[in-house]
Every structure is written in C-alpha cells, then in structure tokens.
C-alpha cells in the first residue's frame, strides 16, 4: 500500500445498499456505469497515455476478479462448479452472459465469451477492442480459482463488429 492511500479496496466500500438507498435500491441504468467508466478512462488517457490507461484498467479488473472470486465463488473447488457458479452470479448481477468455448485445465488455456457485456455491448463499431477491464477481471478469476497467473487478451469485441466479446486466456509462468 502506498503511503496515504485512502481507498484500498474492501467490501466495506460497497456499503449497506439497503440502508443507504431504501427507495432506489441497487439498480441503476447502464448509462451511468458507462459514464463513470469512460470519463475515468478519458482522464487516464489524457494524463498517462492509452497504454498506461489500458494497464490500469487491466490491473483494476484483475483485482476485481480476485475480490469477486473471494466474495462469491471461493468455496467452489471443482472447475465445472466454478464455471457454473460464475455464470449464475454474472447473470444474476447482470454483468453479462459467460460461456466457455474451449478449456484445457491442464495446459491452462481457455477461450471464454461474454455476451451482453457491461462495457461495450451496443457501442458503435471501432477498429479496436476496448474490454481491458474484462481481460483483467477474467485473469483475476482464473488466478484465484487455479492458483496460476493468467494473461488474458480480448480477440473479438462488439466494437470490432462481433456480437460477443471473446477472450483467450493462458496460464503464464
């Protein structure tokens, strides 16, 4: 932790939503999430460049994936149960629809898709993938489940004309 860091992640920062939002609850429109995400990205890119913004988003996603696993999935030790639990909680929380297209647990190689993704589904076509946070999120989940480090790269994205985001994950080291 850096000296003076005020916001080291903990689940306490999520707060008691039922107490704090008794009328509005835990739902909000996707535009608000994307407004926050893309304004943060804009400022990061202006101040640090695209590569560093991508690295920060990946690392934030990786931390989120690890914390998400610890909070929701840590008791699932079997790979099939882990994936099924992950699929269920991602749909319940409206994060996206996760599918595993290919998996080789021994080699640590996976192809994973997320449809109706929070970050990009419905955005205009661009000439590049944008789901850096999701890459890190998947890496953090896989690392927490397996104990191995993973490198995850988005290979298909809504923003490049595909209608699902596809990620290749490979164990490193």
Residue frames as a rotation matrix with the C-alpha (Angstrom) as fourth column:
UNK 1
0.578 0.816 0.000 0.00
0.816 -0.578 0.000 0.00
0.000 0.000 -1.000 0.00
UNK 2
-0.232 -0.600 0.766 1.26
0.560 -0.726 -0.399 3.47
0.795 0.336 0.504 -0.89
UNK 3
-0.764 -0.092 -0.638 1.63
0.612 -0.417 -0.672 5.94
-0.204 -0.904 0.375 1.98
UNK 4
-0.746 0.505 -0.433 -1.58
-0.338 -0.848 -0.408 7.86
-0.573 -0.159 0.804 2.46
UNK 5
-0.833 0.501 -0.235 -3.70
-0.043 0.365 0.930 5.57
0.552 0.785 -0.283 0.28
UNK 6
-0.652 0.658 0.375 -7.30
-0.706 -0.347 -0.618 6.16
-0.276 -0.668 0.691 1.34
UNK 7
0.312 0.927 -0.210 -9.22
-0.918 0.237 -0.317 3.75
-0.244 0.292 0.925 -0.83
UNK 8
-0.845 -0.527 -0.092 -7.55
-0.535 0.834 0.136 0.36
0.006 0.164 -0.986 -0.61
UNK 9
-0.220 0.867 -0.446 -10.31
-0.580 0.252 0.775 -1.96
0.784 0.429 0.448 -1.75
UNK 10
-0.978 0.151 0.145 -12.50
-0.004 0.682 -0.731 -3.74
-0.209 -0.716 -0.666 0.80
UNK 11
-0.529 0.844 0.093 -16.08
0.651 0.333 0.682 -4.93
0.545 0.421 -0.725 0.52
UNK 12
-0.170 0.439 -0.882 -16.97
0.818 -0.436 -0.374 -2.38
-0.549 -0.786 -0.285 3.21
UNK 13
-0.824 -0.172 -0.540 -16.61
-0.098 -0.895 0.435 0.29
-0.558 0.412 0.720 0.48
UNK 14
-0.750 0.653 0.109 -19.65
0.368 0.274 0.889 -1.28
0.550 0.707 -0.445 -1.23
UNK 15
-0.819 0.374 0.436 -21.64
-0.561 -0.684 -0.467 -0.25
0.123 -0.627 0.769 1.83
UNK 16
-0.662 0.724 0.194 -25.08
0.447 0.589 -0.674 -1.25
-0.602 -0.360 -0.713 3.06
UNK 17
-0.952 0.241 0.189 -27.14
0.072 -0.424 0.903 -0.54
0.298 0.873 0.387 -0.03
UNK 18
-0.146 0.967 -0.210 -30.49
0.740 0.248 0.625 -1.39
0.656 -0.065 -0.752 1.56
UNK 19
0.129 0.136 -0.982 -29.83
0.874 -0.483 0.048 1.17
-0.468 -0.865 -0.182 4.31
UNK 20
-0.603 -0.534 -0.593 -28.30
0.258 -0.834 0.488 3.84
-0.755 0.141 0.640 2.08
UNK 21
-0.861 0.339 -0.380 -30.76
-0.493 -0.371 0.787 3.51
0.126 0.864 0.487 -0.82
UNK 22
-0.693 0.600 0.399 -34.04
0.050 0.593 -0.804 2.35
-0.719 -0.537 -0.441 0.72
UNK 23
0.357 0.891 -0.280 -36.11
-0.252 -0.197 -0.947 3.58
-0.900 0.409 0.155 -2.25
UNK 24
0.431 -0.248 -0.867 -33.74
-0.900 -0.180 -0.396 3.29
-0.058 0.952 -0.301 -5.21
UNK 25
0.863 -0.072 0.500 -32.06
-0.049 0.973 0.224 0.03
-0.503 -0.218 0.837 -4.16
UNK 26
-0.038 -0.983 0.177 -29.14
0.035 0.176 0.984 -1.47
-0.999 0.043 0.027 -6.02
UNK 27
0.175 0.116 0.978 -30.37
0.934 0.296 -0.202 -0.89
-0.313 0.948 -0.056 -9.56
UNK 28
0.071 -0.150 -0.986 -29.27
-0.188 -0.973 0.135 1.88
-0.980 0.176 -0.097 -11.88
UNK 29
0.950 0.299 -0.085 -29.10
-0.118 0.093 -0.989 2.40
-0.288 0.950 0.124 -15.62
UNK 30
0.487 -0.780 0.392 -26.16
0.820 0.563 0.101 1.13
-0.300 0.272 0.914 -17.62
UNK 31
0.544 -0.263 0.797 -25.50
0.413 -0.743 -0.527 4.61
0.731 0.615 -0.295 -18.99
UNK 32
0.867 -0.202 0.456 -24.40
-0.475 -0.614 0.631 5.72
0.152 -0.763 -0.628 -15.52
UNK 33
0.642 -0.658 0.393 -21.87
0.252 0.665 0.703 2.89
-0.724 -0.352 0.593 -15.23
UNK 34
0.317 -0.518 0.795 -20.51
0.947 0.127 -0.295 3.65
0.052 0.846 0.530 -18.71
UNK 35
0.790 -0.027 0.612 -20.42
0.025 -0.997 -0.077 7.38
0.612 0.076 -0.787 -17.95
UNK 36
0.802 -0.513 0.307 -18.19
-0.427 -0.132 0.895 6.68
-0.418 -0.848 -0.325 -14.95
UNK 37
0.476 -0.638 0.605 -16.02
0.536 0.756 0.376 4.15
-0.697 0.145 0.702 -16.78
UNK 38
0.334 -0.339 0.879 -15.39
0.917 -0.100 -0.387 6.18
0.219 0.935 0.278 -19.91
UNK 39
0.852 -0.117 0.511 -14.84
-0.165 -0.985 0.050 9.50
0.497 -0.127 -0.858 -18.14
UNK 40
0.688 -0.662 0.298 -12.25
-0.235 0.185 0.954 7.82
-0.687 -0.727 -0.028 -15.89
UNK 41
0.332 -0.555 0.763 -10.65
0.808 0.584 0.074 6.27
-0.487 0.592 0.642 -19.00
UNK 42
0.710 -0.012 0.704 -10.65
0.492 -0.706 -0.509 9.67
0.503 0.708 -0.496 -20.76
UNK 43
0.861 -0.379 0.338 -8.80
-0.503 -0.727 0.467 11.33
0.069 -0.573 -0.817 -17.87
UNK 44
0.521 -0.692 0.499 -6.34
0.064 0.616 0.785 8.45
-0.851 -0.377 0.365 -17.53
UNK 45
0.408 -0.352 0.842 -5.53
0.902 0.297 -0.313 8.52
-0.140 0.888 0.439 -21.24
UNK 46
0.808 -0.076 0.584 -5.09
0.146 -0.935 -0.323 12.30
0.571 0.347 -0.744 -21.27
UNK 47
0.754 -0.483 0.445 -2.76
-0.651 -0.464 0.601 12.18
-0.084 -0.743 -0.664 -18.27
UNK 48
0.123 -0.710 0.693 -0.88
-0.478 0.570 0.669 8.91
-0.870 -0.414 -0.269 -18.79
UNK 49
-0.568 -0.292 -0.769 -1.47
-0.823 0.179 0.539 7.74
-0.020 0.939 -0.342 -22.39
UNK 50
0.378 0.813 -0.442 -3.51
-0.840 0.502 0.206 4.88
0.390 0.293 0.873 -23.80
UNK 51
-0.054 -0.452 -0.890 -1.07
-0.058 0.892 -0.449 2.09
0.997 0.027 -0.074 -22.92
UNK 52
-0.946 -0.317 0.061 -0.91
-0.058 -0.017 -0.998 3.11
0.318 -0.948 -0.002 -19.26
UNK 53
-0.298 0.921 0.251 -4.70
-0.950 -0.259 -0.177 3.58
-0.098 -0.292 0.952 -19.11
UNK 54
0.369 0.391 -0.843 -5.09
-0.565 0.815 0.131 0.06
0.738 0.428 0.522 -20.54
UNK 55
-0.492 -0.643 -0.587 -2.64
0.129 0.612 -0.780 -1.31
0.861 -0.460 -0.218 -17.95
UNK 56
-0.894 0.196 0.402 -4.52
-0.447 -0.379 -0.810 0.40
-0.007 -0.904 0.426 -15.11
UNK 57
0.099 0.989 -0.110 -7.89
-0.990 0.109 0.087 -0.87
0.098 0.101 0.990 -16.32
UNK 58
0.178 -0.119 -0.977 -6.47
-0.237 0.958 -0.160 -4.41
0.955 0.260 0.142 -16.67
UNK 59
-0.792 -0.560 -0.244 -4.97
0.118 0.253 -0.960 -4.29
0.599 -0.789 -0.134 -13.15
UNK 60
-0.620 0.657 0.429 -8.23
-0.774 -0.421 -0.473 -2.91
-0.130 -0.626 0.769 -11.70
UNK 61
0.351 0.756 -0.552 -10.15
-0.823 0.530 0.203 -5.70
0.446 0.383 0.809 -13.42
UNK 62
-0.188 -0.530 -0.827 -7.67
-0.011 0.843 -0.538 -8.24
0.982 -0.092 -0.164 -12.11
UNK 63
-0.967 -0.115 0.227 -8.15
-0.208 -0.156 -0.966 -7.01
0.147 -0.981 0.127 -8.54
UNK 64
-0.196 0.974 0.114 -11.92
-0.974 -0.180 -0.135 -7.05
-0.111 -0.137 0.984 -9.05
UNK 65
0.259 0.260 -0.930 -11.78
-0.533 0.841 0.087 -10.62
0.805 0.474 0.357 -10.39
UNK 66
-0.642 -0.573 -0.509 -9.80
0.144 0.562 -0.815 -11.78
0.753 -0.596 -0.278 -7.35
UNK 67
-0.893 0.342 0.294 -12.14
-0.421 -0.398 -0.815 -10.00
-0.162 -0.851 0.499 -4.94
UNK 68
0.023 0.932 -0.362 -15.21
-0.979 0.095 0.182 -11.27
0.204 0.351 0.914 -6.81
UNK 69
-0.038 -0.126 -0.991 -13.91
-0.154 0.981 -0.119 -14.84
0.987 0.148 -0.057 -6.56
UNK 70
-0.903 -0.384 -0.192 -13.18
0.134 0.173 -0.976 -14.44
0.408 -0.907 -0.105 -2.85
UNK 71
-0.733 0.650 0.199 -16.60
-0.623 -0.525 -0.580 -12.94
-0.272 -0.549 0.790 -2.15
UNK 72
0.192 0.946 -0.262 -18.83
-0.960 0.126 -0.250 -15.11
-0.203 0.299 0.932 -4.35
UNK 73
0.698 0.123 -0.705 -17.01
-0.544 0.732 -0.410 -18.23
0.466 0.670 0.578 -5.53
UNK 74
-0.157 -0.945 0.286 -14.22
-0.944 0.058 -0.325 -19.24
0.291 -0.320 -0.902 -3.11
UNK 75
-0.096 0.163 0.982 -15.95
-0.660 0.728 -0.185 -22.42
-0.745 -0.666 0.038 -1.94
UNK 76
0.902 0.426 -0.067 -16.22
-0.311 0.535 -0.785 -23.85
-0.299 0.729 0.615 -5.47
UNK 77
0.038 -0.970 0.239 -13.20
-0.510 0.187 0.840 -26.14
-0.859 -0.154 -0.488 -5.92
UNK 78
-0.116 0.015 0.993 -14.33
0.655 0.753 0.065 -28.14
-0.746 0.658 -0.097 -8.97
UNK 79
-0.922 -0.344 -0.175 -13.80
0.110 -0.669 0.735 -26.36
-0.370 0.658 0.655 -12.31
UNK 80
-0.611 0.752 0.248 -17.27
0.494 0.117 0.862 -27.17
0.619 0.649 -0.443 -13.67
UNK 81
0.244 0.690 -0.681 -18.90
0.969 -0.154 0.191 -25.97
0.027 -0.707 -0.707 -10.45
UNK 82
-0.394 -0.491 -0.777 -16.76
0.487 -0.829 0.276 -22.80
-0.780 -0.269 0.565 -10.55
UNK 83
-0.991 0.017 0.135 -17.81
0.115 -0.434 0.893 -22.01
0.074 0.901 0.428 -14.12
UNK 84
-0.237 0.971 -0.030 -21.48
0.712 0.194 0.675 -22.77
0.661 0.138 -0.737 -13.41
UNK 85
0.186 0.254 -0.949 -21.38
0.913 -0.402 0.072 -20.59
-0.363 -0.880 -0.306 -10.28
UNK 86
-0.700 -0.522 -0.488 -19.65
0.282 -0.829 0.483 -17.81
-0.656 0.201 0.728 -12.20
UNK 87
-0.821 0.463 0.335 -22.22
0.322 -0.110 0.940 -17.98
0.472 0.880 -0.058 -14.99
UNK 88
0.066 0.925 -0.374 -25.08
0.902 0.105 0.418 -17.83
0.426 -0.365 -0.828 -12.50
UNK 89
0.105 -0.044 -0.994 -23.74
0.756 -0.646 0.108 -14.91
-0.647 -0.762 -0.034 -10.46
UNK 90
-0.888 -0.435 -0.145 -22.78
0.227 -0.691 0.686 -12.93
-0.399 0.577 0.713 -13.58
UNK 91
-0.572 0.760 0.310 -26.31
0.423 -0.051 0.905 -13.29
0.703 0.648 -0.292 -14.92
UNK 92
0.215 0.674 -0.707 -27.90
0.966 -0.038 0.258 -12.59
0.147 -0.738 -0.658 -11.54
UNK 93
-0.035 -0.328 -0.944 -25.85
0.543 -0.799 0.258 -9.39
-0.839 -0.503 0.206 -11.18
UNK 94
0.867 0.477 0.145 -26.49
0.338 -0.347 -0.875 -8.52
-0.367 0.807 -0.462 -14.85
UNK 95
0.081 -0.934 -0.347 -22.75
-0.269 -0.356 0.895 -8.39
-0.960 0.021 -0.280 -15.67
UNK 96
-0.188 -0.129 -0.974 -23.05
-0.982 0.025 0.186 -10.50
0.000 0.991 -0.132 -18.81
UNK 97
0.856 0.470 0.214 -23.65
-0.444 0.881 -0.160 -13.97
-0.264 0.042 0.964 -20.18
UNK 98
-0.103 -0.994 0.033 -20.48
-0.929 0.108 0.355 -16.03
-0.356 0.006 -0.934 -19.85
UNK 99
0.966 0.259 -0.004 -19.70
-0.242 0.894 -0.378 -19.14
-0.094 0.366 0.926 -21.91
UNK 100
-0.033 -0.974 0.222 -16.59
-0.515 0.207 0.832 -21.29
-0.856 -0.087 -0.509 -22.11
UNK 101
0.676 0.257 -0.691 -15.93
-0.736 0.199 -0.647 -22.23
-0.029 0.946 0.323 -25.73
UNK 102
0.438 -0.623 -0.648 -12.68
0.041 0.734 -0.678 -24.14
0.898 0.270 0.347 -25.11
UNK 103
0.625 -0.316 0.714 -10.93
-0.780 -0.280 0.559 -25.24
0.023 -0.907 -0.421 -21.98
UNK 104
0.400 -0.600 -0.693 -7.79
0.236 0.798 -0.555 -27.19
0.886 0.058 0.460 -21.23
UNK 105
0.961 0.078 0.265 -7.37
-0.226 -0.327 0.918 -27.07
0.158 -0.942 -0.296 -17.48
UNK 106
0.647 -0.762 0.018 -4.04
0.645 0.559 0.521 -28.95
-0.407 -0.326 0.853 -17.56
UNK 107
-0.171 -0.717 0.676 -2.46
0.941 -0.322 -0.103 -26.56
0.292 0.618 0.730 -20.08
UNK 108
-0.225 0.173 -0.959 -4.23
0.585 -0.763 -0.275 -23.54
-0.779 -0.623 0.070 -18.58
UNK 109
-0.997 -0.065 -0.052 -5.75
-0.008 -0.550 0.835 -22.45
-0.083 0.832 0.548 -21.89
UNK 110
-0.257 0.966 -0.035 -9.27
0.661 0.149 -0.735 -21.13
-0.705 -0.212 -0.677 -22.29
UNK 111
-0.892 0.220 0.395 -11.50
0.150 -0.679 0.718 -19.32
0.426 0.700 0.573 -24.76
UNK 112
-0.461 0.703 -0.541 -14.29
0.750 -0.017 -0.661 -17.50
-0.474 -0.711 -0.520 -22.94
UNK 113
-0.576 0.354 0.736 -17.08
0.409 -0.655 0.635 -15.33
0.707 0.668 0.232 -24.30
UNK 114
-0.591 0.509 -0.625 -19.17
0.517 -0.356 -0.778 -12.71
-0.618 -0.784 -0.053 -22.55
UNK 115
-0.494 0.550 0.673 -22.32
0.643 -0.289 0.709 -11.59
0.585 0.783 -0.211 -24.33
UNK 116
0.573 0.739 0.355 -24.37
0.398 -0.629 0.667 -8.53
0.717 -0.241 -0.654 -23.36
UNK 117
-0.208 -0.846 -0.492 -21.21
0.929 -0.013 -0.370 -7.23
0.307 -0.534 0.788 -21.72
UNK 118
0.507 0.381 -0.773 -21.48
0.714 -0.688 0.129 -4.18
-0.483 -0.618 -0.621 -19.44
UNK 119
-0.173 -0.764 -0.622 -18.58
0.287 -0.643 0.710 -2.40
-0.942 -0.056 0.331 -21.08
UNK 120
-0.796 -0.401 -0.454 -19.29
-0.269 -0.437 0.858 -2.47
-0.542 0.805 0.240 -24.79
UNK 121
-0.590 0.605 0.535 -22.44
0.777 0.606 0.171 -4.23
-0.221 0.517 -0.827 -25.99
UNK 122
0.509 0.857 0.079 -24.36
0.823 -0.457 -0.338 -1.74
-0.254 0.237 -0.938 -28.11
UNK 123
0.141 -0.530 -0.836 -21.48
0.002 -0.845 0.535 0.68
-0.990 -0.077 -0.119 -28.64
UNK 124
0.822 0.100 -0.560 -20.59
-0.529 -0.229 -0.817 1.86
-0.210 0.968 -0.136 -32.14
UNK 125
0.794 -0.575 0.199 -18.05
0.608 0.760 -0.231 -0.10
-0.018 0.305 0.952 -34.15
UNK 126
0.639 -0.735 -0.227 -14.45
-0.616 -0.666 0.421 0.98
-0.460 -0.130 -0.878 -33.69
UNK 127
0.597 -0.471 -0.649 -11.28
-0.422 0.505 -0.753 -0.52
0.682 0.724 0.103 -35.05
UNK 128
-0.607 -0.794 -0.038 -10.06
-0.353 0.312 -0.882 -1.86
0.712 -0.522 -0.469 -31.71
UNK 129
0.091 0.548 -0.831 -11.18
0.633 0.612 0.473 -3.94
0.769 -0.569 -0.292 -28.72
UNK 130
-0.071 -0.077 0.994 -11.99
-0.409 -0.907 -0.100 -1.98
0.910 -0.414 0.033 -25.56
UNK 131
0.802 0.597 -0.018 -12.62
-0.247 0.359 0.900 -4.52
0.544 -0.717 0.435 -22.79
UNK 132
-0.229 -0.973 -0.022 -9.32
-0.253 0.081 -0.964 -4.17
0.940 -0.215 -0.265 -20.90
UNK 133
-0.297 0.205 0.932 -11.09
-0.954 -0.100 -0.282 -4.24
0.035 -0.974 0.226 -17.53
UNK 134
0.749 0.660 0.067 -12.79
-0.657 0.751 -0.059 -7.50
-0.089 0.000 0.996 -18.53
UNK 135
0.381 -0.714 -0.588 -9.45
-0.163 0.574 -0.803 -9.02
0.910 0.402 0.102 -19.56
UNK 136
-0.614 -0.660 0.433 -8.12
-0.493 -0.107 -0.863 -8.34
0.616 -0.743 -0.260 -16.08
UNK 137
0.051 0.743 0.667 -11.35
-0.991 0.122 -0.060 -9.50
-0.126 -0.658 0.743 -14.42
UNK 138
0.869 0.257 -0.423 -11.14
-0.367 0.909 -0.200 -12.88
0.332 0.329 0.884 -16.15
UNK 139
-0.025 -0.960 -0.279 -7.41
-0.119 0.280 -0.952 -13.16
0.993 0.009 -0.121 -15.34
UNK 140
-0.559 -0.164 0.812 -8.13
-0.770 -0.259 -0.583 -12.46
0.306 -0.952 0.019 -11.65
UNK 141
0.489 0.815 0.311 -10.94
-0.864 0.500 0.050 -15.00
-0.115 -0.293 0.949 -11.53
UNK 142
0.772 -0.214 -0.599 -8.86
-0.139 0.863 -0.487 -17.74
0.621 0.459 0.636 -13.16
UNK 143
-0.314 -0.944 0.104 -5.85
-0.264 -0.019 -0.964 -16.99
0.912 -0.330 -0.244 -10.98
UNK 144
-0.332 0.245 0.911 -7.90
-0.942 -0.141 -0.305 -17.08
0.054 -0.959 0.277 -7.80
UNK 145
0.755 0.655 0.043 -9.52
-0.655 0.756 -0.013 -20.37
-0.041 -0.018 0.999 -8.79
UNK 146
0.857 -0.366 -0.362 -6.39
0.102 0.810 -0.577 -22.15
0.505 0.458 0.732 -10.04
UNK 147
0.722 -0.654 -0.225 -3.53
0.211 -0.102 0.972 -20.52
-0.659 -0.749 0.064 -8.15
UNK 148
-0.187 -0.760 0.622 -1.79
0.919 0.088 0.384 -19.85
-0.347 0.643 0.682 -11.51
UNK 149
-0.305 0.024 -0.952 -1.20
-0.135 -0.991 0.018 -16.46
-0.943 0.134 0.305 -13.10
UNK 150
0.129 0.440 0.889 -3.04
0.871 0.377 -0.314 -15.83
-0.473 0.815 -0.335 -16.36
UNK 151
-0.818 -0.220 -0.531 -2.66
-0.108 -0.849 0.518 -13.48
-0.565 0.481 0.671 -19.27
UNK 152
0.002 0.904 0.428 -5.99
0.731 0.291 -0.618 -12.69
-0.683 0.314 -0.660 -20.93
UNK 153
-0.885 -0.257 -0.387 -6.45
-0.088 -0.726 0.682 -10.96
-0.456 0.638 0.620 -24.28
UNK 154
0.231 0.971 -0.055 -9.69
-0.079 -0.038 -0.996 -9.95
-0.970 0.234 0.068 -25.94
UNK 155
-0.773 -0.526 0.353 -9.71
0.246 0.265 0.932 -11.24
-0.584 0.808 -0.075 -29.52
UNK 156
-0.503 0.699 0.508 -13.26
0.599 -0.142 0.788 -10.33
0.624 0.700 -0.347 -30.57
UNK 157
-0.784 0.234 -0.575 -15.32
0.356 -0.589 -0.726 -7.38
-0.508 -0.774 0.378 -29.34
UNK 158
0.331 0.941 0.078 -18.69
0.764 -0.218 -0.608 -5.78
-0.554 0.261 -0.790 -30.03
UNK 159
0.533 -0.142 -0.834 -16.71
-0.189 -0.981 0.045 -2.69
-0.825 0.134 -0.550 -31.02
UNK 160
-0.610 -0.736 -0.296 -14.88
-0.500 0.067 0.863 -4.59
-0.615 0.674 -0.409 -33.78
UNK 161
-0.356 0.580 -0.733 -18.09
-0.890 0.029 0.455 -5.90
0.285 0.814 0.506 -35.31
UNK 162
-0.757 0.123 -0.641 -18.62
0.192 0.981 -0.038 -9.07
0.624 -0.152 -0.766 -33.30
UNK 163
0.101 0.886 0.452 -21.72
-0.463 -0.360 0.810 -9.51
0.880 -0.292 0.374 -31.21
UNK 164
0.967 0.029 -0.254 -19.97
0.217 0.429 0.877 -11.14
0.134 -0.903 0.409 -28.29
UNK 165
0.419 -0.881 0.218 -16.67
-0.892 -0.445 -0.083 -10.45
0.170 -0.159 -0.972 -26.57
UNK 166
0.919 -0.197 -0.341 -14.22
0.167 0.979 -0.117 -13.33
0.357 0.051 0.933 -26.86
UNK 167
0.520 -0.741 0.424 -11.17
-0.854 -0.437 0.283 -13.73
-0.025 -0.509 -0.860 -24.66
UNK 168
0.511 -0.491 -0.705 -8.18
0.119 0.853 -0.508 -16.06
0.851 0.176 0.494 -24.88
UNK 169
0.686 -0.277 0.673 -6.71
-0.727 -0.263 0.634 -16.90
0.001 -0.924 -0.382 -21.50
UNK 170
0.525 -0.595 -0.609 -3.39
0.116 0.759 -0.641 -18.64
0.843 0.266 0.467 -20.97
UNK 171
0.936 -0.264 -0.235 -1.53
0.261 0.069 0.963 -19.56
-0.238 -0.962 0.133 -17.82
UNK 172
0.565 -0.803 0.191 1.89
-0.299 -0.414 -0.860 -17.93
0.769 0.428 -0.474 -17.55
UNK 173
0.016 -0.716 0.698 4.96
-0.959 -0.208 -0.192 -18.97
0.283 -0.666 -0.690 -15.62
